[in-house]
Amino acid sequence: MDEKRIPIRVDKSILKLAQRSRHVTQEVIANTLNMKRSSLCQNMSRPRMSLGMFAKILDALDYDVVIVNRETGEAEWQLYVEREQELDDDI
């Protein structure tokens, strides 16, 4: 299968907007992602962020990432993040 590379611009201001709309602190997001708040802050303040980290943060805020073609307005693909599920010892 020939893999096609697609340049994607990540607008990190979306993360702040999503965070405010859900009324969630960075501490809560970091806990959801099983990371330190300082690590989350570093990721969010870097000039560049991986699409994977971007998607993980949005997933923690209960959003999905949908890539839309600007020319057609059609969704090209949707990215879901599989979060590790904690197993209940009682089951």
PDB file with one MODEL, atoms N, CA, C and O in Angstrom:
MODEL        1
ATOM      1  N   MET A   1       0.843  -1.180   0.000  1.00  0.00           N
ATOM      2  CA  MET A   1       0.000   0.000   0.000  1.00  0.00           C
ATOM      3  C   MET A   1       0.888   1.244   0.000  1.00  0.00           C
ATOM      4  O   MET A   1       1.768   1.369   0.851  1.00  0.00           O
ATOM      5  N   ASP A   2       0.677   2.136  -0.912  1.00  0.00           N
ATOM      6  CA  ASP A   2       1.447   3.362  -1.020  1.00  0.00           C
ATOM      7  C   ASP A   2       0.876   4.389  -0.050  1.00  0.00           C
ATOM      8  O   ASP A   2      -0.283   4.789  -0.154  1.00  0.00           O
ATOM      9  N   GLU A   3       1.716   4.808   0.897  1.00  0.00           N
ATOM     10  CA  GLU A   3       1.258   5.753   1.912  1.00  0.00           C
ATOM     11  C   GLU A   3       1.370   7.183   1.391  1.00  0.00           C
ATOM     12  O   GLU A   3       2.402   7.560   0.836  1.00  0.00           O
ATOM     13  N   LYS A   4       0.345   7.959   1.562  1.00  0.00           N
ATOM     14  CA  LYS A   4       0.317   9.342   1.104  1.00  0.00           C
ATOM     15  C   LYS A   4       0.515  10.268   2.308  1.00  0.00           C
ATOM     16  O   LYS A   4      -0.184  10.148   3.314  1.00  0.00           O
ATOM     17  N   ARG A   5       1.453  11.170   2.194  1.00  0.00           N
ATOM     18  CA  ARG A   5       1.682  12.139   3.267  1.00  0.00           C
ATOM     19  C   ARG A   5       0.831  13.374   3.009  1.00  0.00           C
ATOM     20  O   ARG A   5       0.793  13.903   1.898  1.00  0.00           O
ATOM     21  N   ILE A   6       0.154  13.818   4.053  1.00  0.00           N
ATOM     22  CA  ILE A   6      -0.713  14.979   3.944  1.00  0.00           C
ATOM     23  C   ILE A   6      -0.247  16.013   4.962  1.00  0.00           C
ATOM     24  O   ILE A   6      -0.226  15.729   6.160  1.00  0.00           O
ATOM     25  N   PRO A   7       0.127  17.207   4.508  1.00  0.00           N
ATOM     26  CA  PRO A   7       0.523  18.236   5.477  1.00  0.00           C
ATOM     27  C   PRO A   7      -0.706  18.735   6.243  1.00  0.00           C
ATOM     28  O   PRO A   7      -1.732  19.072   5.652  1.00  0.00           O
ATOM     29  N   ILE A   8      -0.576  18.772   7.552  1.00  0.00           N
ATOM     30  CA  ILE A   8      -1.696  19.192   8.399  1.00  0.00           C
ATOM     31  C   ILE A   8      -1.208  20.295   9.323  1.00  0.00           C
ATOM     32  O   ILE A   8      -0.182  20.150   9.988  1.00  0.00           O
ATOM     33  N   ARG A   9      -1.938  21.383   9.362  1.00  0.00           N
ATOM     34  CA  ARG A   9      -1.635  22.484  10.266  1.00  0.00           C
ATOM     35  C   ARG A   9      -2.514  22.319  11.508  1.00  0.00           C
ATOM     36  O   ARG A   9      -3.738  22.236  11.411  1.00  0.00           O
ATOM     37  N   VAL A  10      -1.875  22.272  12.658  1.00  0.00           N
ATOM     38  CA  VAL A  10      -2.590  22.108  13.924  1.00  0.00           C
ATOM     39  C   VAL A  10      -2.742  23.484  14.561  1.00  0.00           C
ATOM     40  O   VAL A  10      -1.746  24.145  14.857  1.00  0.00           O
ATOM     41  N   ASP A  11      -3.964  23.913  14.771  1.00  0.00           N
ATOM     42  CA  ASP A  11      -4.237  25.198  15.411  1.00  0.00           C
ATOM     43  C   ASP A  11      -4.464  24.951  16.897  1.00  0.00           C
ATOM     44  O   ASP A  11      -5.535  24.509  17.312  1.00  0.00           O
ATOM     45  N   LYS A  12      -3.435  25.245  17.690  1.00  0.00           N
ATOM     46  CA  LYS A  12      -3.515  24.949  19.116  1.00  0.00           C
ATOM     47  C   LYS A  12      -4.514  25.820  19.861  1.00  0.00           C
ATOM     48  O   LYS A  12      -4.898  25.488  20.983  1.00  0.00           O
ATOM     49  N   SER A  13      -4.946  26.931  19.263  1.00  0.00           N
ATOM     50  CA  SER A  13      -5.951  27.762  19.934  1.00  0.00           C
ATOM     51  C   SER A  13      -7.262  26.978  20.098  1.00  0.00           C
ATOM     52  O   SER A  13      -8.078  27.287  20.966  1.00  0.00           O
ATOM     53  N   ILE A  14      -7.445  25.969  19.257  1.00  0.00           N
ATOM     54  CA  ILE A  14      -8.624  25.102  19.374  1.00  0.00           C
ATOM     55  C   ILE A  14      -8.621  24.400  20.728  1.00  0.00           C
ATOM     56  O   ILE A  14      -9.677  24.193  21.325  1.00  0.00           O
ATOM     57  N   LEU A  15      -7.439  24.035  21.212  1.00  0.00           N
ATOM     58  CA  LEU A  15      -7.350  23.343  22.497  1.00  0.00           C
ATOM     59  C   LEU A  15      -7.843  24.214  23.633  1.00  0.00           C
ATOM     60  O   LEU A  15      -8.576  23.751  24.507  1.00  0.00           O
ATOM     61  N   LYS A  16      -7.438  25.484  23.623  1.00  0.00           N
ATOM     62  CA  LYS A  16      -7.898  26.412  24.672  1.00  0.00           C
ATOM     63  C   LYS A  16      -9.411  26.615  24.599  1.00  0.00           C
ATOM     64  O   LYS A  16     -10.092  26.641  25.624  1.00  0.00           O
ATOM     65  N   LEU A  17      -9.923  26.757  23.398  1.00  0.00           N
ATOM     66  CA  LEU A  17     -11.355  26.926  23.210  1.00  0.00           C
ATOM     67  C   LEU A  17     -12.116  25.685  23.692  1.00  0.00           C
ATOM     68  O   LEU A  17     -13.133  25.796  24.376  1.00  0.00           O
ATOM     69  N   ALA A  18     -11.613  24.516  23.329  1.00  0.00           N
ATOM     70  CA  ALA A  18     -12.253  23.263  23.757  1.00  0.00           C
ATOM     71  C   ALA A  18     -12.189  23.114  25.272  1.00  0.00           C
ATOM     72  O   ALA A  18     -13.153  22.680  25.902  1.00  0.00           O
ATOM     73  N   GLN A  19     -11.047  23.478  25.852  1.00  0.00           N
ATOM     74  CA  GLN A  19     -10.887  23.399  27.300  1.00  0.00           C
ATOM     75  C   GLN A  19     -11.868  24.318  28.016  1.00  0.00           C
ATOM     76  O   GLN A  19     -12.494  23.926  29.001  1.00  0.00           O
ATOM     77  N   ARG A  20     -11.997  25.550  27.510  1.00  0.00           N
ATOM     78  CA  ARG A  20     -12.934  26.500  28.127  1.00  0.00           C
ATOM     79  C   ARG A  20     -14.380  26.044  27.972  1.00  0.00           C
ATOM     80  O   ARG A  20     -15.182  26.183  28.895  1.00  0.00           O
ATOM     81  N   SER A  21     -14.710  25.501  26.808  1.00  0.00           N
ATOM     82  CA  SER A  21     -16.098  25.096  26.572  1.00  0.00           C
ATOM     83  C   SER A  21     -16.511  23.930  27.470  1.00  0.00           C
ATOM     84  O   SER A  21     -17.688  23.783  27.798  1.00  0.00           O
ATOM     85  N   ARG A  22     -15.557  23.115  27.860  1.00  0.00           N
ATOM     86  CA  ARG A  22     -15.852  21.980  28.751  1.00  0.00           C
ATOM     87  C   ARG A  22     -15.639  22.333  30.223  1.00  0.00           C
ATOM     88  O   ARG A  22     -15.945  21.529  31.104  1.00  0.00           O
ATOM     89  N   HIS A  23     -15.112  23.537  30.495  1.00  0.00           N
ATOM     90  CA  HIS A  23     -14.839  23.979  31.871  1.00  0.00           C
ATOM     91  C   HIS A  23     -13.953  22.972  32.601  1.00  0.00           C
ATOM     92  O   HIS A  23     -14.248  22.540  33.715  1.00  0.00           O
ATOM     93  N   VAL A  24     -12.843  22.610  31.925  1.00  0.00           N
ATOM     94  CA  VAL A  24     -11.918  21.611  32.453  1.00  0.00           C
ATOM     95  C   VAL A  24     -10.548  22.256  32.637  1.00  0.00           C
ATOM     96  O   VAL A  24     -10.079  22.999  31.776  1.00  0.00           O
ATOM     97  N   THR A  25      -9.918  21.964  33.766  1.00  0.00           N
ATOM     98  CA  THR A  25      -8.586  22.504  34.026  1.00  0.00           C
ATOM     99  C   THR A  25      -7.519  21.641  33.351  1.00  0.00           C
ATOM    100  O   THR A  25      -7.773  20.500  32.964  1.00  0.00           O
ATOM    101  N   GLN A  26      -6.321  22.214  33.220  1.00  0.00           N
ATOM    102  CA  GLN A  26      -5.210  21.440  32.676  1.00  0.00           C
ATOM    103  C   GLN A  26      -4.869  20.268  33.590  1.00  0.00           C
ATOM    104  O   GLN A  26      -4.425  19.223  33.113  1.00  0.00           O
ATOM    105  N   GLU A  27      -5.064  20.423  34.862  1.00  0.00           N
ATOM    106  CA  GLU A  27      -4.820  19.341  35.827  1.00  0.00           C
ATOM    107  C   GLU A  27      -5.707  18.134  35.515  1.00  0.00           C
ATOM    108  O   GLU A  27      -5.241  16.995  35.542  1.00  0.00           O
ATOM    109  N   VAL A  28      -6.972  18.382  35.224  1.00  0.00           N
ATOM    110  CA  VAL A  28      -7.902  17.300  34.899  1.00  0.00           C
ATOM    111  C   VAL A  28      -7.492  16.618  33.589  1.00  0.00           C
ATOM    112  O   VAL A  28      -7.514  15.391  33.490  1.00  0.00           O
ATOM    113  N   ILE A  29      -7.119  17.419  32.586  1.00  0.00           N
ATOM    114  CA  ILE A  29      -6.686  16.856  31.306  1.00  0.00           C
ATOM    115  C   ILE A  29      -5.447  15.990  31.518  1.00  0.00           C
ATOM    116  O   ILE A  29      -5.375  14.871  31.009  1.00  0.00           O
ATOM    117  N   ALA A  30      -4.475  16.506  32.267  1.00  0.00           N
ATOM    118  CA  ALA A  30      -3.242  15.762  32.526  1.00  0.00           C
ATOM    119  C   ALA A  30      -3.540  14.445  33.241  1.00  0.00           C
ATOM    120  O   ALA A  30      -2.975  13.408  32.893  1.00  0.00           O
ATOM    121  N   ASN A  31      -4.418  14.483  34.229  1.00  0.00           N
ATOM    122  CA  ASN A  31      -4.785  13.253  34.944  1.00  0.00           C
ATOM    123  C   ASN A  31      -5.442  12.247  34.005  1.00  0.00           C
ATOM    124  O   ASN A  31      -5.165  11.050  34.084  1.00  0.00           O
ATOM    125  N   THR A  32      -6.302  12.723  33.124  1.00  0.00           N
ATOM    126  CA  THR A  32      -6.967  11.847  32.158  1.00  0.00           C
ATOM    127  C   THR A  32      -5.949  11.187  31.242  1.00  0.00           C
ATOM    128  O   THR A  32      -6.107  10.025  30.865  1.00  0.00           O
ATOM    129  N   LEU A  33      -4.909  11.923  30.886  1.00  0.00           N
ATOM    130  CA  LEU A  33      -3.870  11.410  29.988  1.00  0.00           C
ATOM    131  C   LEU A  33      -2.743  10.698  30.735  1.00  0.00           C
ATOM    132  O   LEU A  33      -1.762  10.273  30.124  1.00  0.00           O
ATOM    133  N   ASN A  34      -2.884  10.568  32.049  1.00  0.00           N
ATOM    134  CA  ASN A  34      -1.858   9.928  32.882  1.00  0.00           C
ATOM    135  C   ASN A  34      -0.490  10.583  32.696  1.00  0.00           C
ATOM    136  O   ASN A  34       0.518   9.901  32.510  1.00  0.00           O
ATOM    137  N   MET A  35      -0.473  11.908  32.748  1.00  0.00           N
ATOM    138  CA  MET A  35       0.777  12.637  32.632  1.00  0.00           C
ATOM    139  C   MET A  35       0.787  13.777  33.638  1.00  0.00           C
ATOM    140  O   MET A  35      -0.252  14.150  34.182  1.00  0.00           O
ATOM    141  N   LYS A  36       1.958  14.319  33.878  1.00  0.00           N
ATOM    142  CA  LYS A  36       2.081  15.453  34.790  1.00  0.00           C
ATOM    143  C   LYS A  36       1.542  16.705  34.113  1.00  0.00           C
ATOM    144  O   LYS A  36       1.619  16.848  32.892  1.00  0.00           O
ATOM    145  N   ARG A  37       1.001  17.600  34.910  1.00  0.00           N
ATOM    146  CA  ARG A  37       0.487  18.861  34.375  1.00  0.00           C
ATOM    147  C   ARG A  37       1.594  19.642  33.694  1.00  0.00           C
ATOM    148  O   ARG A  37       1.364  20.267  32.659  1.00  0.00           O
ATOM    149  N   SER A  38       2.803  19.617  34.264  1.00  0.00           N
ATOM    150  CA  SER A  38       3.928  20.345  33.675  1.00  0.00           C
ATOM    151  C   SER A  38       4.253  19.811  32.281  1.00  0.00           C
ATOM    152  O   SER A  38       4.603  20.588  31.392  1.00  0.00           O
ATOM    153  N   SER A  39       4.142  18.496  32.076  1.00  0.00           N
ATOM    154  CA  SER A  39       4.387  17.905  30.750  1.00  0.00           C
ATOM    155  C   SER A  39       3.321  18.345  29.760  1.00  0.00           C
ATOM    156  O   SER A  39       3.619  18.634  28.601  1.00  0.00           O
ATOM    157  N   LEU A  40       2.075  18.394  30.223  1.00  0.00           N
ATOM    158  CA  LEU A  40       0.983  18.857  29.362  1.00  0.00           C
ATOM    159  C   LEU A  40       1.211  20.312  28.960  1.00  0.00           C
ATOM    160  O   LEU A  40       1.057  20.667  27.792  1.00  0.00           O
ATOM    161  N   CYS A  41       1.576  21.150  29.924  1.00  0.00           N
ATOM    162  CA  CYS A  41       1.827  22.567  29.647  1.00  0.00           C
ATOM    163  C   CYS A  41       2.958  22.730  28.640  1.00  0.00           C
ATOM    164  O   CYS A  41       2.879  23.570  27.744  1.00  0.00           O
ATOM    165  N   GLN A  42       4.018  21.922  28.786  1.00  0.00           N
ATOM    166  CA  GLN A  42       5.134  21.985  27.839  1.00  0.00           C
ATOM    167  C   GLN A  42       4.659  21.630  26.434  1.00  0.00           C
ATOM    168  O   GLN A  42       5.012  22.302  25.465  1.00  0.00           O
ATOM    169  N   ASN A  43       3.854  20.569  26.327  1.00  0.00           N
ATOM    170  CA  ASN A  43       3.330  20.164  25.023  1.00  0.00           C
ATOM    171  C   ASN A  43       2.461  21.258  24.406  1.00  0.00           C
ATOM    172  O   ASN A  43       2.535  21.516  23.205  1.00  0.00           O
ATOM    173  N   MET A  44       1.643  21.894  25.234  1.00  0.00           N
ATOM    174  CA  MET A  44       0.724  22.899  24.723  1.00  0.00           C
ATOM    175  C   MET A  44       1.426  24.215  24.385  1.00  0.00           C
ATOM    176  O   MET A  44       0.886  25.017  23.623  1.00  0.00           O
ATOM    177  N   SER A  45       2.623  24.453  24.940  1.00  0.00           N
ATOM    178  CA  SER A  45       3.311  25.715  24.685  1.00  0.00           C
ATOM    179  C   SER A  45       4.378  25.596  23.592  1.00  0.00           C
ATOM    180  O   SER A  45       4.916  26.612  23.151  1.00  0.00           O
ATOM    181  N   ARG A  46       4.691  24.384  23.153  1.00  0.00           N
ATOM    182  CA  ARG A  46       5.685  24.212  22.085  1.00  0.00           C
ATOM    183  C   ARG A  46       5.163  24.813  20.787  1.00  0.00           C
ATOM    184  O   ARG A  46       3.958  24.823  20.535  1.00  0.00           O
ATOM    185  N   PRO A  47       6.096  25.320  19.956  1.00  0.00           N
ATOM    186  CA  PRO A  47       5.657  25.883  18.671  1.00  0.00           C
ATOM    187  C   PRO A  47       4.989  24.834  17.778  1.00  0.00           C
ATOM    188  O   PRO A  47       4.087  25.159  17.006  1.00  0.00           O
ATOM    189  N   ARG A  48       5.425  23.592  17.882  1.00  0.00           N
ATOM    190  CA  ARG A  48       4.830  22.520  17.081  1.00  0.00           C
ATOM    191  C   ARG A  48       4.336  21.417  17.991  1.00  0.00           C
ATOM    192  O   ARG A  48       4.934  21.133  19.029  1.00  0.00           O
ATOM    193  N   MET A  49       3.244  20.803  17.592  1.00  0.00           N
ATOM    194  CA  MET A  49       2.669  19.710  18.364  1.00  0.00           C
ATOM    195  C   MET A  49       2.318  18.595  17.394  1.00  0.00           C
ATOM    196  O   MET A  49       1.846  18.845  16.284  1.00  0.00           O
ATOM    197  N   SER A  50       2.553  17.367  17.822  1.00  0.00           N
ATOM    198  CA  SER A  50       2.198  16.249  16.958  1.00  0.00           C
ATOM    199  C   SER A  50       0.678  16.130  16.867  1.00  0.00           C
ATOM    200  O   SER A  50      -0.045  16.514  17.787  1.00  0.00           O
ATOM    201  N   LEU A  51       0.217  15.603  15.764  1.00  0.00           N
ATOM    202  CA  LEU A  51      -1.221  15.388  15.597  1.00  0.00           C
ATOM    203  C   LEU A  51      -1.727  14.403  16.640  1.00  0.00           C
ATOM    204  O   LEU A  51      -2.860  14.511  17.110  1.00  0.00           O
ATOM    205  N   GLY A  52      -0.879  13.441  17.001  1.00  0.00           N
ATOM    206  CA  GLY A  52      -1.265  12.459  18.020  1.00  0.00           C
ATOM    207  C   GLY A  52      -1.545  13.102  19.369  1.00  0.00           C
ATOM    208  O   GLY A  52      -2.551  12.796  20.010  1.00  0.00           O
ATOM    209  N   MET A  53      -0.649  14.002  19.806  1.00  0.00           N
ATOM    210  CA  MET A  53      -0.851  14.686  21.092  1.00  0.00           C
ATOM    211  C   MET A  53      -2.058  15.601  21.012  1.00  0.00           C
ATOM    212  O   MET A  53      -2.850  15.670  21.952  1.00  0.00           O
ATOM    213  N   PHE A  54      -2.205  16.298  19.910  1.00  0.00           N
ATOM    214  CA  PHE A  54      -3.367  17.159  19.687  1.00  0.00           C
ATOM    215  C   PHE A  54      -4.659  16.353  19.835  1.00  0.00           C
ATOM    216  O   PHE A  54      -5.598  16.780  20.507  1.00  0.00           O
ATOM    217  N   ALA A  55      -4.690  15.182  19.195  1.00  0.00           N
ATOM    218  CA  ALA A  55      -5.878  14.325  19.246  1.00  0.00           C
ATOM    219  C   ALA A  55      -6.107  13.775  20.647  1.00  0.00           C
ATOM    220  O   ALA A  55      -7.254  13.668  21.083  1.00  0.00           O
ATOM    221  N   LYS A  56      -5.034  13.424  21.365  1.00  0.00           N
ATOM    222  CA  LYS A  56      -5.188  12.901  22.729  1.00  0.00           C
ATOM    223  C   LYS A  56      -5.800  13.948  23.653  1.00  0.00           C
ATOM    224  O   LYS A  56      -6.668  13.633  24.468  1.00  0.00           O
ATOM    225  N   ILE A  57      -5.347  15.189  23.524  1.00  0.00           N
ATOM    226  CA  ILE A  57      -5.882  16.256  24.374  1.00  0.00           C
ATOM    227  C   ILE A  57      -7.352  16.491  24.055  1.00  0.00           C
ATOM    228  O   ILE A  57      -8.171  16.622  24.965  1.00  0.00           O
ATOM    229  N   LEU A  58      -7.692  16.544  22.777  1.00  0.00           N
ATOM    230  CA  LEU A  58      -9.100  16.726  22.402  1.00  0.00           C
ATOM    231  C   LEU A  58      -9.951  15.538  22.837  1.00  0.00           C
ATOM    232  O   LEU A  58     -11.102  15.711  23.238  1.00  0.00           O
ATOM    233  N   ASP A  59      -9.388  14.328  22.759  1.00  0.00           N
ATOM    234  CA  ASP A  59     -10.115  13.148  23.218  1.00  0.00           C
ATOM    235  C   ASP A  59     -10.388  13.233  24.719  1.00  0.00           C
ATOM    236  O   ASP A  59     -11.464  12.855  25.182  1.00  0.00           O
ATOM    237  N   ALA A  60      -9.412  13.729  25.472  1.00  0.00           N
ATOM    238  CA  ALA A  60      -9.603  13.894  26.918  1.00  0.00           C
ATOM    239  C   ALA A  60     -10.723  14.886  27.211  1.00  0.00           C
ATOM    240  O   ALA A  60     -11.359  14.829  28.264  1.00  0.00           O
ATOM    241  N   LEU A  61     -10.958  15.798  26.264  1.00  0.00           N
ATOM    242  CA  LEU A  61     -12.040  16.778  26.399  1.00  0.00           C
ATOM    243  C   LEU A  61     -13.323  16.300  25.724  1.00  0.00           C
ATOM    244  O   LEU A  61     -14.289  17.055  25.608  1.00  0.00           O
ATOM    245  N   ASP A  62     -13.328  15.045  25.281  1.00  0.00           N
ATOM    246  CA  ASP A  62     -14.481  14.405  24.651  1.00  0.00           C
ATOM    247  C   ASP A  62     -14.820  15.005  23.285  1.00  0.00           C
ATOM    248  O   ASP A  62     -15.989  15.192  22.947  1.00  0.00           O
ATOM    249  N   TYR A  63     -13.764  15.306  22.498  1.00  0.00           N
ATOM    250  CA  TYR A  63     -13.912  15.748  21.116  1.00  0.00           C
ATOM    251  C   TYR A  63     -13.179  14.768  20.214  1.00  0.00           C
ATOM    252  O   TYR A  63     -12.264  14.078  20.662  1.00  0.00           O
ATOM    253  N   ASP A  64     -13.570  14.700  18.951  1.00  0.00           N
ATOM    254  CA  ASP A  64     -12.871  13.910  17.941  1.00  0.00           C
ATOM    255  C   ASP A  64     -12.183  14.864  16.978  1.00  0.00           C
ATOM    256  O   ASP A  64     -12.553  16.034  16.875  1.00  0.00           O
ATOM    257  N   VAL A  65     -11.185  14.358  16.278  1.00  0.00           N
ATOM    258  CA  VAL A  65     -10.496  15.141  15.261  1.00  0.00           C
ATOM    259  C   VAL A  65     -11.001  14.676  13.901  1.00  0.00           C
ATOM    260  O   VAL A  65     -10.914  13.494  13.567  1.00  0.00           O
ATOM    261  N   VAL A  66     -11.523  15.602  13.132  1.00  0.00           N
ATOM    262  CA  VAL A  66     -11.991  15.305  11.779  1.00  0.00           C
ATOM    263  C   VAL A  66     -11.199  16.187  10.827  1.00  0.00           C
ATOM    264  O   VAL A  66     -11.168  17.407  10.982  1.00  0.00           O
ATOM    265  N   ILE A  67     -10.560  15.568   9.845  1.00  0.00           N
ATOM    266  CA  ILE A  67      -9.787  16.311   8.865  1.00  0.00           C
ATOM    267  C   ILE A  67     -10.701  16.616   7.685  1.00  0.00           C
ATOM    268  O   ILE A  67     -11.255  15.707   7.066  1.00  0.00           O
ATOM    269  N   VAL A  68     -10.854  17.900   7.378  1.00  0.00           N
ATOM    270  CA  VAL A  68     -11.765  18.339   6.324  1.00  0.00           C
ATOM    271  C   VAL A  68     -10.950  18.936   5.176  1.00  0.00           C
ATOM    272  O   VAL A  68     -10.030  19.723   5.399  1.00  0.00           O
ATOM    273  N   ASN A  69     -11.292  18.558   3.967  1.00  0.00           N
ATOM    274  CA  ASN A  69     -10.665  19.099   2.767  1.00  0.00           C
ATOM    275  C   ASN A  69     -11.219  20.502   2.549  1.00  0.00           C
ATOM    276  O   ASN A  69     -12.428  20.670   2.391  1.00  0.00           O
ATOM    277  N   ARG A  70     -10.358  21.502   2.538  1.00  0.00           N
ATOM    278  CA  ARG A  70     -10.815  22.891   2.383  1.00  0.00           C
ATOM    279  C   ARG A  70     -11.484  23.135   1.041  1.00  0.00           C
ATOM    280  O   ARG A  70     -12.430  23.917   0.941  1.00  0.00           O
ATOM    281  N   GLU A  71     -10.985  22.461   0.010  1.00  0.00           N
ATOM    282  CA  GLU A  71     -11.529  22.679  -1.332  1.00  0.00           C
ATOM    283  C   GLU A  71     -12.945  22.135  -1.467  1.00  0.00           C
ATOM    284  O   GLU A  71     -13.810  22.781  -2.058  1.00  0.00           O
ATOM    285  N   THR A  72     -13.178  20.952  -0.921  1.00  0.00           N
ATOM    286  CA  THR A  72     -14.482  20.317  -1.097  1.00  0.00           C
ATOM    287  C   THR A  72     -15.398  20.484   0.109  1.00  0.00           C
ATOM    288  O   THR A  72     -16.617  20.376  -0.017  1.00  0.00           O
ATOM    289  N   GLY A  73     -14.816  20.748   1.278  1.00  0.00           N
ATOM    290  CA  GLY A  73     -15.619  20.828   2.493  1.00  0.00           C
ATOM    291  C   GLY A  73     -16.005  19.461   3.036  1.00  0.00           C
ATOM    292  O   GLY A  73     -16.744  19.358   4.015  1.00  0.00           O
ATOM    293  N   GLU A  74     -15.499  18.412   2.391  1.00  0.00           N
ATOM    294  CA  GLU A  74     -15.812  17.041   2.799  1.00  0.00           C
ATOM    295  C   GLU A  74     -14.817  16.541   3.842  1.00  0.00           C
ATOM    296  O   GLU A  74     -13.636  16.887   3.808  1.00  0.00           O
ATOM    297  N   ALA A  75     -15.311  15.728   4.763  1.00  0.00           N
ATOM    298  CA  ALA A  75     -14.431  15.097   5.743  1.00  0.00           C
ATOM    299  C   ALA A  75     -13.583  14.051   5.022  1.00  0.00           C
ATOM    300  O   ALA A  75     -14.108  13.147   4.372  1.00  0.00           O
ATOM    301  N   GLU A  76     -12.274  14.192   5.147  1.00  0.00           N
ATOM    302  CA  GLU A  76     -11.357  13.251   4.508  1.00  0.00           C
ATOM    303  C   GLU A  76     -11.196  12.002   5.361  1.00  0.00           C
ATOM    304  O   GLU A  76     -11.249  10.881   4.853  1.00  0.00           O
ATOM    305  N   TRP A  77     -11.002  12.200   6.653  1.00  0.00           N
ATOM    306  CA  TRP A  77     -10.915  11.082   7.580  1.00  0.00           C
ATOM    307  C   TRP A  77     -11.067  11.591   8.996  1.00  0.00           C
ATOM    308  O   TRP A  77     -10.934  12.784   9.269  1.00  0.00           O
ATOM    309  N   GLN A  78     -11.346  10.670   9.880  1.00  0.00           N
ATOM    310  CA  GLN A  78     -11.560  11.014  11.276  1.00  0.00           C
ATOM    311  C   GLN A  78     -10.559  10.242  12.114  1.00  0.00           C
ATOM    312  O   GLN A  78     -10.316   9.062  11.861  1.00  0.00           O
ATOM    313  N   LEU A  79      -9.980  10.889  13.103  1.00  0.00           N
ATOM    314  CA  LEU A  79      -8.979  10.280  13.958  1.00  0.00           C
ATOM    315  C   LEU A  79      -9.570  10.037  15.337  1.00  0.00           C
ATOM    316  O   LEU A  79     -10.009  10.966  16.016  1.00  0.00           O
ATOM    317  N   TYR A  80      -9.573   8.794  15.730  1.00  0.00           N
ATOM    318  CA  TYR A  80     -10.009   8.436  17.072  1.00  0.00           C
ATOM    319  C   TYR A  80      -8.783   8.015  17.864  1.00  0.00           C
ATOM    320  O   TYR A  80      -7.850   7.437  17.307  1.00  0.00           O
ATOM    321  N   VAL A  81      -8.780   8.292  19.119  1.00  0.00           N
ATOM    322  CA  VAL A  81      -7.668   7.918  19.984  1.00  0.00           C
ATOM    323  C   VAL A  81      -8.151   6.813  20.905  1.00  0.00           C
ATOM    324  O   VAL A  81      -9.185   6.931  21.562  1.00  0.00           O
ATOM    325  N   GLU A  82      -7.381   5.736  20.937  1.00  0.00           N
ATOM    326  CA  GLU A  82      -7.729   4.660  21.858  1.00  0.00           C
ATOM    327  C   GLU A  82      -7.021   4.922  23.172  1.00  0.00           C
ATOM    328  O   GLU A  82      -5.792   4.903  23.246  1.00  0.00           O
ATOM    329  N   ARG A  83      -7.794   5.162  24.188  1.00  0.00           N
ATOM    330  CA  ARG A  83      -7.250   5.426  25.509  1.00  0.00           C
ATOM    331  C   ARG A  83      -7.185   4.108  26.263  1.00  0.00           C
ATOM    332  O   ARG A  83      -8.102   3.292  26.178  1.00  0.00           O
ATOM    333  N   GLU A  84      -6.097   3.901  27.002  1.00  0.00           N
ATOM    334  CA  GLU A  84      -5.985   2.684  27.793  1.00  0.00           C
ATOM    335  C   GLU A  84      -7.088   2.653  28.836  1.00  0.00           C
ATOM    336  O   GLU A  84      -7.309   3.624  29.559  1.00  0.00           O
ATOM    337  N   GLN A  85      -7.763   1.544  28.899  1.00  0.00           N
ATOM    338  CA  GLN A  85      -8.849   1.387  29.862  1.00  0.00           C
ATOM    339  C   GLN A  85      -8.289   0.776  31.149  1.00  0.00           C
ATOM    340  O   GLN A  85      -7.534  -0.195  31.098  1.00  0.00           O
ATOM    341  N   GLU A  86      -8.650   1.330  32.277  1.00  0.00           N
ATOM    342  CA  GLU A  86      -8.247   0.762  33.537  1.00  0.00           C
ATOM    343  C   GLU A  86      -9.160  -0.401  33.848  1.00  0.00           C
ATOM    344  O   GLU A  86     -10.384  -0.281  33.790  1.00  0.00           O
ATOM    345  N   LEU A  87      -8.556  -1.528  34.179  1.00  0.00           N
ATOM    346  CA  LEU A  87      -9.341  -2.722  34.484  1.00  0.00           C
ATOM    347  C   LEU A  87      -9.742  -2.712  35.948  1.00  0.00           C
ATOM    348  O   LEU A  87      -8.949  -2.375  36.827  1.00  0.00           O
ATOM    349  N   ASP A  88     -10.975  -3.085  36.188  1.00  0.00           N
ATOM    350  CA  ASP A  88     -11.501  -3.167  37.547  1.00  0.00           C
ATOM    351  C   ASP A  88     -11.079  -4.512  38.133  1.00  0.00           C
ATOM    352  O   ASP A  88     -11.362  -5.551  37.536  1.00  0.00           O
ATOM    353  N   ASP A  89     -10.411  -4.519  39.284  1.00  0.00           N
ATOM    354  CA  ASP A  89      -9.941  -5.755  39.893  1.00  0.00           C
ATOM    355  C   ASP A  89     -11.073  -6.663  40.339  1.00  0.00           C
ATOM    356  O   ASP A  89     -10.870  -7.864  40.516  1.00  0.00           O
ATOM    357  N   ASP A  90     -12.266  -6.103  40.523  1.00  0.00           N
ATOM    358  CA  ASP A  90     -13.403  -6.896  41.009  1.00  0.00           C
ATOM    359  C   ASP A  90     -14.040  -7.732  39.909  1.00  0.00           C
ATOM    360  O   ASP A  90     -14.825  -8.631  40.210  1.00  0.00           O
ATOM    361  N   ILE A  91     -13.730  -7.467  38.654  1.00  0.00           N
ATOM    362  CA  ILE A  91     -14.391  -8.195  37.563  1.00  0.00           C
ATOM    363  C   ILE A  91     -13.728  -9.529  37.348  1.00  0.00           C
ATOM    364  O   ILE A  91     -14.141 -10.289  36.472  1.00  0.00           O
TER     365      ILE A  91
ENDMDL
END
